Amino acid sequence: MTQIHDLTVTELAAAIREGQLSPVEITDHYLDRIDRLGEQVGAFYTVTHDRARQEAAAAEKAVAQARRDERPGLPPLTGVPIPIKDLNLVAGVRVTFGSAIFRDNIADQDDYMVAALRSAGIVITGKTATPEFGLPCYTETRIGPPARTPWDLTRSAGGSSGGAAAAVAAGLAPAAQGSDGGGSIRIPSSVCGLFGIKPTRGRVSGGPLFPDLAGLAIDGPIARTVADAALLLDAMTGNRLGDMYTLPALPAGETFLAHAGRDPGRLRIGRSLQSPVPGAEVHPDCVAAYEEASALLAELGHEVEDVDLPIGSDAVPIFELLWYAMATLTPLDPAQEDQLLPFTRYLRRRGQQVTAAEVLFAQAYLQAVSRAAMETLSGYDAVLSPTVAAPPVPVGYFDEVDPAENFERQKRFAPYTAVYNVSGQPAVNVPLYQNAAGLPIGVMLAGRMGEEATLISLSAQIEAARPWQDRHPPIW
């Protein structure tokens, strides 16, 4: 029998509008699952039971009023529960940034992106787990239990949107908001078997708290289906005054959701197993996923050809320097530094040694690299690669070594994703493949600047050919 958590976001939104399901019923169902199963997967740091029920009751009244008045204008996500990552502000709700130092910190306003999702009608069920300051690609902190992939509870859900991906894959949320500064949506989407979108730089406002500066990070959706992710992206997009990076809206009347129902046409797709990270070896399971995706794209009529990726290993230490500097952005009393996790301390200490001149040079260097790369890649509608270089790793794998080697392990595990944070291009994880152990292995498609719509249409075509929506882990 179909249960509420079996329904997609688009199905839930339609059922609410048509009066088949109530927002209160849906919210209670998800809160019950969070209470019963959330600790097992480490998905949430904060669950907002009372607020969520109040928001659901208000949505229910709005639906009833709209039906009485025969008004069609309800926001598209009215009454749908969507959790928010604990790097983002929700007014009146605890925001820890993944750090025990901020365990009791309460946000006094919404992020602009959160306000946009509220305007779309969502019910916020809580704040999902994230690593300290969102810096590593795994989610293990002192705030709550490790975020684990529901496909194997001994293994990491990735990061930094690890809690968001764990929640969606375990059926604790129909979809979730995440953010991505070096792969933080695509990595957990890969290891949890989900579709995730890192939008084009400037597509979603990052204000008001965090500065855009290098433009590496951006918010985006994590979902079980392409259409659900597209619907959330529609709700999240938009620029606000003061944004350093902006992007024109889609043409009037156009939506990303509509593109999930359109044939992409015959596309030219480049593919590569190359990465800029020295010593990164691609696991045979990830190669198999890449080859299967290549074959499927060819079967669907696309022109698939090998391409040499134009960003080399010389860019890696420059990116690292910028990452070190960004780790220092969270203001702390020097006396609090020793309360941070060892890996965070390592990054911040390195970052505190970086000079202003080095930061400016790093940004200029990476911009020059990106210009050349986009010139080369502009001849392709999409570029295919693995998302990560290995299947999900055991919880504790990164922290079992000293911080310097920890960083090296992270780079070798996820050598592909940060390229598109540097260039700003959109990129998605497609959950096409499972290995012999039943673990999800994603592949990544990157597109031209501003062309998320092409990636969405192409991904929806792949999804229709090889559906993954009803593939669930045992905890489901």
Salt bridges, closest charged atoms under 4 A:
ASP28 OD1 - ARG53 NE 2.85
ASP32 OD2 - ARG36 NE 2.90
ASP35 OD1 - HIS49 NE2 2.80
GLU55 OE2 - ARG118 NH1 2.97
ASP69 OD2 - ARG71 NE 3.37
ASP86 OD1 - LYS127 NZ 2.95
ASP110 OD2 - ARG118 NE 2.79
ASP152 OD2 - ARG155 NE 2.98
ASP180 OD1 - ARG186 NH2 2.93
GLU254 OE1 - HIS259 NE2 2.92
GLU254 OE1 - ARG262 NH1 3.07
ASP285 OD2 - HIS283 ND1 3.71
GLU291 OE1 - ARG271 NH1 2.88
GLU292 OE2 - ARG466 NH1 3.67
GLU299 OE1 - ARG466 NH2 3.62
GLU305 OE2 - ARG268 NH2 2.95
ASP306 OD1 - ARG271 NE 2.69
GLU320 OE2 - LYS411 NZ 2.42
GLU337 OE2 - ARG348 NH2 2.76
ASP338 OD1 - ARG349 NH2 3.39
ASP381 OD1 - ARG448 NH1 3.10
GLU400 OE2 - ARG409 NH1 2.76
GLU405 OE2 - ARG412 NH2 2.79
GLU408 OE2 - LYS411 NZ 2.85
GLU451 OE1 - ARG448 NH1 3.41
GLU452 OE1 - ARG203 NH2 2.74
